[in-house]
Amino acid sequence: MKRGRGSIFLVIVLSLIFFLVSGEAQQKRKAPKAQPKKAGTQGGGFGITATRAPVDIDSDTVEADQKQNIVVFKGNVVAKQEDVTVYCNVLSVHYDADTKKIKEIVATDNVKIVQLERRATSQKATFYQDENKIVLEGDAVIR
């Protein structure tokens, strides 16, 4: 039954994030179009960028702490965004209290990041949203 509650909570959290992001998208549509971005390998060679694509997160349990501005997914965590998949035991999403935008995502405990043929493993991976960078710590291996 824990998985059901976690899934329902996840849907609510993701709906809230979608609602906030869709409002930004409406505002950006009125702005003149920017030059198209070239495909690249930002984010430490994994092509991870601060994209607006949805993130699908599955875990055994999920907990939220509004005072700490954090949502924590625990147990068999699988997070997917476009062609990048992160596997870990704990995934913490830290967000700004005012804007509700993600500040950083921290994956810990047997972290594996997969993108196409690329693989990275470590004990901890931190994705800094504003800087668009990933820092791997603890037995980090990139293939």
ABEGO torsion letter per residue (X at the ends): XAAAAAAAAAAAAAAAAAAAAAAAAAAAAABBBBBBBBBBBBGGGAGBBBBABBBBBBBABBBBBAAAGBBBBBEGBBBBBEABBBBBABBBBBBBAAAGBBABBBBBGGBBBBBEABBBBBABBBBBAAAGBBBBBGGBBBX
